[in-house]
Amino acid sequence: MDSGVAMCGTVSMIFFGMAILFTFLKGKAAILIAGFNTMPKEQREQYDRERMSKDQRNAFLLWAVILGIGSILSYLTSSRNVAIAAGVIWLIVFFRDVHLDEEKAFGKYKMK
């Protein structure tokens, strides 16, 4: 088995497992989101945790699919380049959603 297949497949399964965790824990899983868990409890209560968890679950599913497809195509073509391409696509999608500013990261989840 190629290292690209193993790497993409393993990380894809981890992301899929995290998506399942967020599916079952629903709003309680929001505490696992980076940055949200460091907010004071009073401030965290101002946010829609159900929606945050749902969006994070969807992100994990998207990441799992991207890397899963990369793993499968890498296996079928016996080319590590496909796994590398899947990794680059995942990085682009991942960094598109990274926000260093708390308001940009969680502002859309604030309850009115």
C-alpha positions as CSV (number, residue, x, y, z in Angstrom):
1,M,0.0,0.0,0.0
2,D,1.3,3.4,-0.9
3,S,2.0,5.9,1.8
4,G,-0.4,8.4,0.1
5,V,-3.2,5.9,0.4
6,A,-2.5,5.2,4.0
7,M,-2.1,8.9,5.0
8,C,-5.2,10.2,3.2
9,G,-7.2,7.2,4.3
10,T,-6.2,7.5,8.0
11,V,-6.8,11.2,8.2
12,S,-10.1,10.8,6.4
13,M,-11.3,8.2,8.9
14,I,-10.3,10.5,11.8
15,F,-12.3,13.4,10.3
16,F,-15.2,11.1,9.7
17,G,-15.1,10.0,13.3
18,M,-15.1,13.6,14.4
19,A,-18.1,14.2,12.2
20,I,-19.9,11.3,13.9
21,L,-19.0,12.7,17.3
22,F,-20.4,16.2,16.4
23,T,-23.5,14.5,15.1
24,F,-24.3,12.7,18.3
25,L,-23.2,15.3,20.8
26,K,-25.0,18.1,18.8
27,G,-24.7,21.5,20.7
28,K,-22.6,20.0,23.5
29,A,-19.8,19.4,20.9
30,A,-19.3,23.1,20.4
31,I,-17.0,23.2,23.3
32,L,-14.6,21.1,21.2
33,I,-14.3,23.9,18.6
34,A,-10.9,25.7,18.9
35,G,-11.3,29.2,20.3
36,F,-14.9,28.7,21.5
37,N,-13.7,26.6,24.4
38,T,-11.5,29.5,25.7
39,M,-14.3,32.0,25.9
40,P,-15.9,32.7,29.3
41,K,-19.0,30.7,30.0
42,E,-21.2,33.8,30.0
43,Q,-20.0,34.8,26.6
44,R,-20.4,31.2,25.2
45,E,-24.0,31.3,26.1
46,Q,-24.6,34.1,23.6
47,Y,-23.9,31.8,20.6
48,D,-26.0,29.2,18.8
49,R,-24.1,26.1,19.7
50,E,-26.4,23.7,17.8
51,R,-25.6,25.6,14.5
52,M,-21.9,25.8,15.3
53,S,-21.8,22.0,15.9
54,K,-23.7,21.4,12.7
55,D,-21.4,23.6,10.6
56,Q,-18.3,22.0,12.2
57,R,-19.7,18.5,11.5
58,N,-20.3,19.5,7.8
59,A,-16.7,20.8,7.6
60,F,-15.4,17.5,9.0
61,L,-17.5,15.6,6.5
62,L,-16.2,17.7,3.6
63,W,-12.6,17.1,4.7
64,A,-13.2,13.4,5.1
65,V,-14.7,13.2,1.6
66,I,-11.8,15.2,0.0
67,L,-9.1,13.0,1.6
68,G,-11.1,9.8,1.1
69,I,-11.4,10.4,-2.6
70,G,-7.7,11.2,-2.6
71,S,-7.0,7.9,-0.9
72,I,-9.2,5.9,-3.3
73,L,-7.8,7.6,-6.4
74,S,-4.3,7.3,-5.2
75,Y,-4.9,3.5,-4.7
76,L,-6.5,3.1,-8.1
77,T,-3.8,5.0,-10.0
78,S,-0.9,3.9,-7.9
79,S,0.3,7.5,-7.8
80,R,1.2,9.4,-4.7
81,N,0.6,12.6,-6.6
82,V,-3.1,12.2,-6.3
83,A,-2.8,12.0,-2.5
84,I,-0.6,15.1,-2.5
85,A,-3.2,16.9,-4.7
86,A,-6.0,15.9,-2.2
87,G,-3.8,17.2,0.6
88,V,-3.3,20.5,-1.1
89,I,-7.1,20.8,-1.8
90,W,-7.8,20.0,1.9
91,L,-5.3,22.7,3.0
92,I,-7.0,25.3,0.8
93,V,-10.4,24.4,2.1
94,F,-9.2,24.3,5.7
95,F,-7.4,27.6,5.7
96,R,-10.4,29.3,4.0
97,D,-12.3,28.7,7.2
98,V,-9.5,29.7,9.7
99,H,-10.1,33.0,11.4
100,L,-7.8,34.5,13.9
101,D,-10.4,37.1,14.9
102,E,-13.0,35.8,17.3
103,E,-15.8,38.0,15.8
104,K,-15.0,36.6,12.3
105,A,-14.9,33.1,13.5
106,F,-18.1,33.1,15.6
107,G,-20.0,36.3,14.7
108,K,-22.5,34.5,12.4
109,Y,-23.5,32.3,15.3
110,K,-24.3,35.0,17.8
111,M,-28.0,34.9,18.9
112,K,-29.9,38.1,18.6
